[in-house]
Amino acid sequence: MINATGQPQSVLVLGGSSEIAQAIVNRLVEGRCRTVVLAGRPSERLEAAVVSARAAGADTVETVAFDVDATSGHQAWMDDVFARFGNLDLVLVAAGVLGNQESDEQDAEATAAVLTTNFTGPAAALIAAGGCLRRQGHGRIVVLSSVAGERARKANFIYGSSKAGLDAFAQGLSDSLVGSGVGVTIVRPGFVVGRMTEGMDPAPFSTTPDEVATEVVKGITSGAHVVHAPSVLRWVFAVMRHLPRPIWRRMPG
Ligand SMILES: NC(=O)c1ccc[n+]([C@@H]2O[C@H](COP(=O)([O-])OP(=O)(O)OC[C@H]3O[C@@H](n4cnc5c(N)ncnc54)[C@H](OP(=O)(O)O)[C@@H]3O)[C@@H](O)[C@H]2O)c1
């Protein structure tokens, strides 16, 4: 159960090897979280995430095979996980890919693959998780969206639109869960220096997985609907959204 200070005792991570998720999990474990279920494609990175959560102090750390691209079976998979682990206080949706805009925009299959991993798959998993949490009567869903979804940029519109779709979906899910005891927190990080952005020049207001984790844990504890990381991006994008299109079009990559 999420305790009186808003801290979850158990978490299911979809995309268990994510660097940002790992930072969030470690922060949650330092708080009250004791059970960590890391769902992902079997890999050394997933195993490293297990070691990291155990080192942070979690009592139970398990992995479950999960491919967000699966075109069916998300509900049965989620039902199995909830049946196996019982109460899950938090579902963190972290799976995602950046893609390569330059080559992907020449390749319809590659474009569809990014949209599947970042939108279609997570949306199906979110519906399944929402159903399980609704039946449970309590819990929180945290969705790693992105400021890239606030307004699609020419240099990054495939990823940006996939996150815009996911973000809108999570907003609607959140509204549909009002009164069920289940809350949704949508996280919109800016450029996070780490594995996903390796080799890229950091954008203005760039941040780190640890700093994102700090904002996310604050958001979980306060029951925030939307969290920006860093928080100043809320105001930056409130302006960016309204820039005239001829100016926006010239935004650098
Ligand atoms: N890094 C940034 O600048 C940034 C900014 C804003 C938002 N975000 C979002 O934050 C989330 C986490 O990103 P990160 O920075 O932590 O990057 P990351 O370390 O590369 O994590 C991405 C995660 O997605 C998983 N994934 C990819 N395809 C999958 C599939 N088909 N099935 C299951 N899992 C799959 C990866 O698993 P594998 O290890 O199996 O590949 C990995 O766990 C993503 O949704 C990303 O879009 C990141």
The ligand as a Gaussian input file, in Angstrom:
#p B3LYP/6-31G(d) Opt

LIG

0 1
 N       17.047000      10.109000     -22.187000
 C       16.345000      11.181000     -22.482000
 O       16.860000      12.258000     -22.880000
 C       14.833000      11.156000     -22.291000
 C       14.143000      12.370000     -22.283000
 C       12.763000      12.349000     -22.140000
 C       12.085000      11.147000     -22.017000
 N       12.790000       9.978000     -22.030000
 C       12.039000       8.727000     -21.937000
 O       12.379000       8.052000     -20.740000
 C       12.242000       6.637000     -20.935000
 C       13.499000       5.948000     -20.439000
 O       14.624000       6.409000     -21.189000
 P       16.118000       6.286000     -20.673000
 O       16.750000       7.603000     -20.813000
 O       16.139000       5.604000     -19.373000
 O       16.743000       5.394000     -21.837000
 P       17.234000       3.845000     -21.831000
 O       18.139000       3.610000     -20.702000
 O       17.707000       3.592000     -23.216000
 O       15.886000       3.057000     -21.550000
 C       14.974000       2.700000     -22.562000
 C       14.250000       1.467000     -22.071000
 O       13.275000       1.075000     -23.034000
 C       13.380000      -0.347000     -23.159000
 N       12.817000      -0.834000     -24.417000
 C       13.062000      -0.398000     -25.662000
 N       12.374000      -1.164000     -26.538000
 C       11.704000      -2.093000     -25.796000
 C       10.836000      -3.176000     -26.121000
 N       10.495000      -3.451000     -27.391000
 N       10.309000      -3.899000     -25.117000
 C       10.633000      -3.644000     -23.829000
 N       11.465000      -2.648000     -23.457000
 C       11.989000      -1.894000     -24.443000
 C       14.874000      -0.590000     -23.094000
 O       15.111000      -1.974000     -22.910000
 P       16.394000      -2.725000     -23.555000
 O       17.493000      -2.563000     -22.534000
 O       15.915000      -4.130000     -23.734000
 O       16.691000      -2.040000     -24.869000
 C       15.187000       0.268000     -21.865000
 O       14.791000      -0.390000     -20.687000
 C       11.962000       6.434000     -22.428000
 O       10.587000       6.237000     -22.616000
 C       12.404000       7.749000     -23.041000
 O       11.708000       8.025000     -24.243000
 C       14.161000       9.959000     -22.131000

